[in-house]
């Protein structure tokens, strides 16, 4: 099927907008690549330091007998998604050695969990950890001894931070290596029901704890379709994973074989061979459009609006919120995975998963096929799925039919004709809404504002019965410059209860929600943020606000709001505790949400 002309037009707009920055970026990458193998430029003393701990393989490195792979790992053993990475370096080294290559752990990066920090002070460092990860990866690769890199990361900010760094070192080939989701525990809808009952005071904390522990129960990524699993989807749609690698459970023979295959492939795509595939050639405007299509077709996380813009900037590509809106308008919603449905990612994978989706979207002309990927030329490779052949991997055609039409459907019979992400704008600024799980009757809400400074105050007002009515809850001074833009996911149960009582409610915030934002309409990432003088800072209780996903509008209808004096509250409490002191320069330097909220990019 030829490429859909609408996708082509969107790509052309991005290409033309990006031409100056993309050309400058590629010129830098070509210059670096032409310098040849990295180790050739090191003095003997430099090399001796780099190889001293390599034991029997020291001579292989010194004599440049084969490529050297740098491993950047987000391993830690307190987070389920990253605990499986513990044994990956040894496995990768063994696979590299069998291929006549060497591998070294170049460095580690922090891996922070929004599930642990939800509603806590530590969440105010979460978004900024993306930039720390990019910086830490830069330090790791700056030793300049590597011919390719393997990036080991999964969750919310980890993959975007690694991509920003991989693009910055885009003259190096690089493959992203996942660990997979944990096996299925308690159903996500049951978990959400228990959370609502706790919010209403119907059950105690012990009952809530039992439910949560039954849901998050073992090694691997959380099984709902939030930011972590949206990241994994993106890495396949953008050609940075091996095909079919995203949703294979940890600790299985297939998972181990995929890790071995990634190590082998990393030896094959260096500048020392005939398949040189630097990251800069993978991450072009076509790859980012493919990623946007994947995000919309799966109903992925709103956090990727921030991250994809920042990732693209690192590779010289200029994305805007309007690009997300344009792609969403024409992309069919093919998947129903919690919070957009009852299934989890294991059910999604069993129903056909990413190989099925990529195959069908290619047939529909919704994806660029003519792209470079780490697996080879053309995205059609990613319509294949991995199978074990003894201890090795072979790829065969993925399913042509969905194995469960309640979870996964073809484009012509999709759950919706659009991807469910909407840009909204008006006198309150620019924001985004995820409506793939929001009933159409709630797509437009017009109601009096109830204004808060933090989510704790919202919960207190809810418990006091102050929100038992139609209202637009405004939570401001939650932007990147105010306090690091923490997720407000803890508001979902409260707002869901109000909606369930028959009230028309919505959220407006300059903060974040997430891929788990659910069934309540929420205009998030509002820019300019309150601290930058956005009109959201001047709203008062009772002002009439219109949140209109259908018309793409975000407005305060009360007259005279613009004329009010702007007085910022005292935000000194945001500057201390749990390391927030160390991130003052990040808050001061952070960009606008609609530009990716970046510090280093």
Secondary structure, DSSP 8 states (H G I E B T S, - for coil): ----HHHHHHHHHHHHHHHHHHHHHHHHHHHHHTT--GGGGS-HHHHHHHHTT-GGGHHHHHTT-S-EEEEEE---SSSHHHHGGGGHHHHHHHHHHHTT-EEEEEEE-----HHHHTTSGGGGGHHHHHHHHHHHHHHHHTT---SEEEEE--STTHHHHHHHHHHHTTTSEEEEE---B----S-HHHHHHHHHHHHTTSS-HHHHHHHHHHHS-SSSB-SSSSHHHHHHHHHHHTT-S-TT-TT--TTSHHHHHHHHHHHHHHHHSSTTSS----HHHHSSHHHHHHHHHHHHHHT--THHHHHHHHHHHHTT----HHHHHHHHHHS-B-B-BTTSSSB-HHHHHHTTHHHHHHHHHHHTT-S--S-EETTEESGGGGGEEEEEETTEEEEEE--SS-S-TTTB--GGG-SBSS-SEEEEEETTEEEEEE-TTS-GGGSEEEEEEEEESSHHHHHHHHHTTTT-SSEEEEE-S-SHHHH---B-TTHHHHHHHHHHTT--EEEEESSB--TT-TTS-EEEEEES-GGGT-GGGG--TT-EEEEETTTTEEEE-STTSTTS-------GGGGSSTTGGGGHHHHHH---GGGT--S--
